[in-house]
Amino acid sequence: MIKADYVIIDPLGMHARPATALLKLSRNYKSAVTIQKAGKSVPVKSMINILGMAVKAGDTVTIITEGEDEQAAALAMEHFFTVEMKNF
């Protein structure tokens, strides 16, 4: 299991476009990907789960990857939250 914290920098927070991109990215890996915020935790398996977290700009989220390719999944999540989130 790999955990990493990220601060959401998009002024609109985790809205539909980045949520869709995160969902698609997570589907590339066999590992389970979970998003946590303020004690609430949901699997990144559906748009409803992601958008239901109501992640706003400045919020810190914890991404947990767990499974056989967790290292690769964690690196992809790191790239997503540190680079790709700037482009939405």
C-alpha positions in Angstrom: 0.0 0.0 0.0 1.3 3.4 -1.0 -0.2 6.7 0.4 0.5 10.2 -0.9 -1.0 13.6 -0.1 -1.7 16.2 -2.7 -3.1 19.7 -2.5 -5.7 20.5 -5.1 -4.5 23.5 -7.1 -7.3 23.8 -9.7 -9.4 26.9 -8.7 -12.5 24.9 -9.5 -11.4 21.9 -7.4 -12.1 18.3 -8.5 -14.8 19.1 -11.1 -16.0 16.8 -13.9 -13.0 17.1 -16.3 -10.3 16.1 -13.8 -12.6 13.6 -12.2 -13.1 11.9 -15.5 -9.4 11.9 -16.3 -8.6 10.5 -12.8 -11.2 7.7 -13.3 -9.8 6.8 -16.7 -6.2 6.8 -15.4 -7.1 4.6 -12.5 -8.6 2.0 -14.8 -5.2 1.5 -16.4 -4.0 -0.3 -13.3 -5.0 -3.5 -11.5 -4.3 -1.9 -8.2 -7.2 -0.4 -6.2 -7.0 3.4 -6.0 -8.7 5.2 -3.2 -9.2 8.9 -2.5 -9.4 10.3 1.1 -10.4 13.7 2.4 -11.2 14.8 5.9 -11.7 11.2 7.2 -13.9 10.1 4.3 -12.6 7.5 1.9 -14.0 6.2 -1.4 -12.7 4.0 -4.2 -11.9 5.8 -7.5 -14.3 3.6 -9.4 -17.0 6.0 -10.5 -17.7 9.7 -11.1 -20.2 9.7 -8.3 -17.6 8.6 -5.8 -15.0 11.2 -6.9 -17.4 14.1 -7.2 -19.2 13.1 -4.0 -16.0 14.0 -2.1 -16.6 17.7 -2.9 -12.9 18.4 -3.3 -12.3 22.1 -3.5 -9.2 24.2 -4.4 -6.8 24.1 -1.5 -8.1 20.9 -0.1 -5.6 18.1 0.7 -6.4 14.6 -0.5 -4.7 11.4 0.2 -4.4 8.9 -2.7 -3.9 5.3 -1.7 -2.8 2.6 -4.2 -2.8 -1.0 -3.3 -2.3 -4.1 -5.4 0.1 -5.8 -7.7 1.1 -2.7 -9.8 0.7 -0.2 -6.9 4.1 1.4 -7.6 3.3 2.2 -11.2 -0.2 3.4 -10.2 1.2 5.6 -7.5 3.7 7.2 -9.9 0.8 7.8 -12.4 -1.3 9.4 -9.6 1.7 11.6 -8.6 2.0 12.8 -12.2 -1.7 13.4 -12.4 -1.9 15.5 -9.2 1.3 17.5 -9.7 1.3 18.1 -13.4 -2.0 17.3 -15.2 -4.2 19.0 -12.6 -2.6 22.2 -13.7 -4.1 21.8 -17.2 -7.8 21.7 -16.4 
